[in-house]
Structure formats: structure tokens, C-alpha cells
Amino acid sequence: WLNASDLTEEDPGGASAGMTLIKRGIYASVLTVVPGGPADRAGLRPGEVIRRLNGLSLNKISAWKMQRLTRGPEGTEIEVLRYPKDTVEPVKTILKLETLKFPPLGFQTSSRGS
């Protein structure tokens, strides 16, 4: 549920936690982790369950707000309460946001032109 006040918020910044989350009701799942990014270095893996970001329960916030919590100014720290795969107890992890560098995309065609 996105509301009008969400749309008036400032852009959080270009630095990232290096992960993509998908909201699933009261929690989120890690969909992807950028190799070498903050989430990867902290040991987060696709499929893990995230329950809180910066102390906020994901139950009460929109998917849009959730994604914005994983972005901000370079060096900002976010606290992630997660359940690594095959564990019952939650683990608090601190991620320091950074501007991710991606190699340029390249392309080539096959000899058949496709």
C-alpha cells in the first residue's frame, strides 16, 4: 500500500545494500545479492527471510518503502534482522551502504546473426 506521503519523500540516495528483496506479507525474501556488495560480504544469500529493516517490522510497510530502506547515502548503516537458511533464530546484521560498481555490459552476435 503506497500512500501519498510516500511519494513526497526525498530520494534516499544512490548507495545500496546490494540486494533485491521481494515482500511476502509480514516478511521479505532475498531475491538477489550483488556479488561483492555489502549483503554478499555479510553472508546474505538468495532465499533468506528478512523480518525487520532498521528495527521496522516489514509487516506494516509497503514494498516500495522496504526497497527505499535498503538505499541511502554512501556509508549509511542499516540493521537487518534475518533468518539465514536452515536456522530458527534470527541474526542481526549491519550493512554499510555503498555505491555499487558494475562492469559495462557487452554483447556479441553469433555467426547466424541471432
N, C-alpha and C positions, 0 to 999 in steps of 0.2 A: 504494500500500500504506500504509494508515493503521494505526499500531500504538497500543497502549495508552498509551505515554508521550506520544504526540502529543496525546492527549485531556486530559492533565494540565497542559499548558502554559497559562500565563496568556493572557488576551485581549491581542493585540498593541497595541490602541489603535484609535481611530476615524479617525485621519488616513489618507489613501490616496495612492497614486501616480497615481490617476486613469486606470487601465487595467484591462481584464479580460484574463487570459491563459488559454489552453487548452493543457494539457500534451499533447505529442505525442512520447512516448518520451524521447529524450535532449535535447529542446529544448521550447520553448513558442512558440506563435504569439500575437501580439497580436490579440485578437478585437475589442475596442472600446477607444476612447480618449475620455475625457470632455472635451468642448470647453472650452478654457481651463484645464484641470487641469495638474498637473506634467508628465505624459507628453506631452500635447499641446504645451505650451510648449517642451519639449525636442526636439520633432520626431518623436516616435514615431508610427507610423501602423499601422492595421489590416493584418495580413498579415506584418508584420516578424517575424523569428525572434529569440528570446531564448535565449541559451545558458547564461548564469550570472546569478545574483542575489547580490549581496554576496559574490562570489567562490565561491559554491557552485554546482557543476555541477547542472543540473536533472535529469541522468541518475539521480542517487541519491536524490532526494526525491519525496515524494508530491505530487499536485496540490493537496491540502489545505495542506500545508506551503508550497508555492510561493505560493499566494494569500496566506497569512499573512505572507510575507516582503515583500509589497507594502503592508502596513499597519503602523501603529505610532503612537507619539506624534507630535504636531504638530512639524514641524521636523526630524525624523529624516531622514538622508540614506541613500539606497540606491544601490548601484552596479549598473548594468545593462549586461551585455555583450550587444550586439545586432548583428544583421546587417540594416541598412536594405535596403529593396528594391533590387534591381539592383546590389548591391555584393558583393564577395568577402571583403573584410577586415572584421573585427569592429570595432565602435565602442564605447568605454566611455562611458557617460552617467551622470551623477549626477542623481538626482531627489530633491527635498526634499518629504517627505510633508506634506500639508495636509488640513484638514477641508474637504471639498467642499460647496459650497452649490448646491442645486438649486432651480429655481423651483417653486412649488406646482403640482401637477397640476390641470388644469381639464378640464371635459367639457361637452359640449353635445349635444343631441339634434336630429335633423333633423325637419322638419315631418311626416315619415312615422312618427316615433316610434321609429326604429331607429338 
